[in-house]
Amino acid sequence: MSNNKPSDLTDKYLANLHQGTKAATQEYARELRHRTTDAEQKLWELIRNRRLKGKKFRRQHAIANYVLIFIAMNPNLQLNWMEIFILKLKQKSMINQKRHC
């Protein structure tokens, strides 16, 4: 007996991946991918291409009105979204501080 539940969950998850995301948010995410910090680059090298326990990650990914620094592309993997959101706010704050100096 075949169990298609994980595949069905994945298909449903991927189908709604960008649902509700504004074009401006997606463009901002695209811009951020081109100007990553050194820390983000180092972490990305460690987790890209399924290097971290075989999990697929994306970076600077737009969801709703937010841009997540890193997101695991696995519907069964739980992430602490608030921590990611707080890190992003701190990053924006640092960028704004650098612009005003």
C-alpha positions as CSV (number, residue, x, y, z in Angstrom):
1,M,0.0,0.0,0.0
2,S,1.4,3.3,-1.1
3,N,1.3,6.3,1.2
4,N,1.2,9.6,-0.9
5,K,0.7,11.9,2.1
6,P,4.2,13.5,2.1
7,S,4.1,14.0,-1.6
8,D,0.6,15.5,-1.4
9,L,1.8,17.9,1.4
10,T,4.8,18.9,-0.6
11,D,2.7,19.6,-3.8
12,K,0.2,21.7,-1.8
13,Y,3.0,23.6,0.0
14,L,4.9,24.4,-3.2
15,A,1.7,25.4,-5.0
16,N,1.0,28.1,-2.4
17,L,4.6,29.2,-1.9
18,H,4.3,32.7,-3.2
19,Q,0.6,33.2,-2.7
20,G,-0.2,36.6,-1.3
21,T,3.2,38.0,-2.0
22,K,3.4,41.5,-3.5
23,A,5.5,42.0,-6.6
24,A,7.4,44.7,-4.7
25,T,8.3,42.2,-1.9
26,Q,9.5,39.7,-4.5
27,E,11.7,42.4,-6.1
28,Y,13.1,43.4,-2.7
29,A,14.0,39.7,-2.0
30,R,15.7,39.6,-5.4
31,E,17.7,42.7,-4.6
32,L,18.7,41.3,-1.2
33,R,20.0,38.1,-2.8
34,H,22.5,40.3,-4.7
35,R,23.8,42.1,-1.7
36,T,24.1,39.5,1.1
37,T,26.2,40.0,4.2
38,D,29.4,38.0,4.8
39,A,27.6,36.0,7.6
40,E,24.7,35.2,5.2
41,Q,27.2,34.1,2.5
42,K,29.1,31.8,4.9
43,L,25.8,30.2,6.2
44,W,24.5,29.8,2.6
45,E,27.7,27.9,1.6
46,L,27.0,25.5,4.5
47,I,23.3,24.8,3.8
48,R,23.0,25.1,0.0
49,N,22.5,22.1,-2.3
50,R,21.0,20.0,0.5
51,R,24.3,20.0,2.5
52,L,22.4,20.3,5.8
53,K,20.8,16.9,6.5
54,G,19.6,16.7,3.0
55,K,17.1,19.6,3.4
56,K,16.5,22.0,0.6
57,F,16.9,25.7,1.6
58,R,16.1,29.0,-0.2
59,R,17.6,32.3,0.7
60,Q,16.0,35.8,0.7
61,H,12.6,34.2,0.0
62,A,9.4,36.3,-0.1
63,I,6.3,35.1,1.7
64,A,3.3,37.5,2.2
65,N,4.8,40.9,3.1
66,Y,8.0,39.4,4.5
67,V,11.4,38.4,3.1
68,L,12.8,35.4,5.0
69,I,16.6,35.2,5.2
70,F,16.6,31.4,4.9
71,I,13.7,29.0,4.6
72,A,13.7,25.2,4.5
73,M,11.7,23.9,1.5
74,N,10.2,21.0,3.5
75,P,6.6,21.3,4.8
76,N,7.4,18.9,7.6
77,L,10.4,20.9,9.0
78,Q,9.4,23.5,11.6
79,L,11.2,26.8,11.6
80,N,11.0,29.5,14.2
81,W,9.6,32.2,12.0
82,M,9.7,34.9,14.6
83,E,13.5,34.5,15.0
84,I,14.0,34.8,11.3
85,F,11.7,37.8,11.2
86,I,13.6,39.5,14.1
87,L,16.9,38.9,12.4
88,K,15.6,40.5,9.2
89,L,14.4,43.5,11.1
90,K,17.9,43.8,12.7
91,Q,19.5,43.6,9.3
92,K,17.2,46.3,7.9
93,S,18.1,48.5,10.9
94,M,21.8,48.0,10.3
95,I,21.5,48.8,6.6
96,N,19.6,52.0,7.5
97,Q,22.2,53.0,10.1
98,K,25.0,52.5,7.5
99,R,23.1,54.7,5.0
100,H,22.8,57.5,7.5
101,C,26.4,57.6,8.5
